[in-house]
Amino acid sequence: MSRVMTTTEAITEARRCLNCSRPTCIAGCPIENNIPRFIRALSDGNFGLAYETISETSNLPAICGRVCPHERQCEAHCVLTKKQHGIEIGSLEMFIADFAHQNNLCPTSPSSGLRGKVAVIGSGPAGLTVAGDLAKMDFDVTIYEAQTEPGGVLLFGIPEFRLQKDVVRREIQELLNLGVKIQTEKLAGIDFTVDDLFAQGYDAIFIGTGSSLPRTLNIPGKELSGILTATYFLRTVVLADSGKLDESETVLHTGDNVVIVGAGNVGMDAARTALRRGAKNVTVIFHKAEEDITAYPSEYQAAVKEGVHFKFLKQPIAYFNKKQIRALQNVRRQTTNIDETQVAGLLLQHITKTPLGEFVAEGGQEVMPCDCVILAVGQKPAARIVTSTKGIQIDNRGFVITRDRPYGMTTRAGVFSSGDVVHGPATVVLAMKESKKVAAGIAQYIDAKKLIEDCSI
Ligand code: SF4
């Protein structure tokens, strides 16, 4: 996990770098930041060159410095990690991005917009990366965002304690400085279609709408209130924190016993946020064992440290209301006004992991009382844009099919896609990695299209 460094600490840390002739750290970076070059510049006190070096490959260094799993990527590959203490690359990245912002360093001049016109639908990590890369390549880029503010999962999905909203806003401002335009409250499939955009003269269209549709559990009692998805919960918290939603509408109440279903990174974010919102107890339920947890170790450890409880090898099979819970607990006392519409507990099936690594439902059941259930069991793409656009094929899980040449083009010519809507939910930096390749594919496609048009005149 990255830490805030002073200038002296950053330079001291940068000076530990060996500037290896074969830098393994670059191989560990999904977007191949020139890590030794930026660290060398930093150690020399040349912060301008350090920021310029990072900006060559990353449009969102302040965000990556905060949320990338460096301990699994560049830092894991640093030669010093094997010998002693690896270079804190994530913290250095965060330092230089913040320094550049505070001192108004902007190495790239605005796009001329003369090379072609591109519409980007969605402003999460994929859309922002494509927009930034294409603007740097002199394309005229406009982002269409359904929400009132751009940022997608960066703004509404990742909680404030992991990624401060002002950092997201300032990275987006850097893109605006490159000449990228943004139109908010434009919902694809409702306010406009892909055909409308082509009719407006766009040469190519990029779909980066993410996997915004949360999955739920189709089990008895699913209609009870107090059951919500993690993405909804996290979004309402952001809106409440920014004064755009009344606190009473955030569902979770102070003193609640909260159950989180799912142990991925979104589950950890939801659990830690629930604690910060005043939950009395937060317990994560996971149907597999501790070693199978899908959250990053650092996120899991942070959740444990903050007091989140975990129950492994438990599968929810029914939601119960208070009346059902009382019946199960053999409470005979007659009470009027029992709310039968509110969730009051979960029925959990115990799971056993076999020596072959299979999971079987055995070992009994238990009832777990709670006041609120937050589901973090995965997401899938919203179908609206695909159903409103002719010629875009999806696979049997609902993800958009793309090709390798030009990279990232869908089954409809001129329409490209990447990020979660193609690959399923992944990390910010993996969405950026694919989207950089797609930006190059879009540039290739538009150049070829214009060449053919020129030759046919
Ligand atoms: Fe520096 Fe580590 Fe990269 Fe070598 S592997 S150049 S020591 S950051």
Residues whose N, C-alpha, C, O or C-beta is under 5 A from the ligand:
A	BS01	SF4	C17 L18 N19 C20 P23 T24 C25 P36 H77 C78 V79 L80 I87
